[in-house]
């Protein structure tokens, strides 16, 4: 394995740092403007799913409830 001197290593690192410092500011994002705000943040979708699940629970409750009540005598 070749051993390089400290001066050669520092020159290579310095050249790399200079090239990186001059090239990196040139690399930019596609636009400077911020991203547009989303039209829906998902809460309306979550609310719709919640309503559907509540309706399913309500229907199941009314379908199962008469079966439970028929076996009991209150008076």
N, C-alpha and C positions, 0 to 999 in steps of 0.2 A: 504494500500500500504506500502510495507516494505521500510524503510529508511535505506540506507547504509551509512557508515561513509566515510569521505573524503579519509582516508588512504586506505580503501578497494577499493574505486573507482580508486584511483591513481595506485594501484598495478595492477588492471585489465587492465587499460589503458597502463601501462608500459609493461606488458606481451604481450598485443596485438601488441604494437609498435615493440617489439623485434621480435615477430613471423613474422609480416608483413615485417620488414626490412630484415629478413633472407630468406623469401620465395619469395619476389617480384623480386629479381635479377634472380632467377631461371626461372621465366616465361619469355620466349623469343618468338620472332616471328618464323615462320617456317624456314626462311632462312635469312641470314644477307645480301645477295646480293640484289641489288635494282631490282625493277620490270622491266621486259623487255619492251622496247619501243614498242608502237603499230605500226603495219604494215601500218595502214591507220588512219590518224587523223580525217577523216570525210570530209576534204575539197574536195576531189575528188568526193565524193557522193553528196555534196552540189552543186558542179560545174555541175555534170551531171543533177541534178534536175533543175538547172537554165537553162541549154541548152534546156531541154525538154519544160519547161515553155515558153521560148522565141520562140521556134518553134511553139508551140500551139498559142501563141499570133500573130505570123506572119501569120499563116494559117487563123486564124479568121479575121485578118485585111484584107487579100486578098479576103476572102469570103464575108465580109460585105461591103467592100469599093465599089464594082461595084453597089450595091444597092443604095448607097448614091449618087454616081456620076450621075446615070441615071435620077434623078429628077431635075438636074440643067442644065441650058443652059448657056454656057459661051459667045457665040457670037450671 
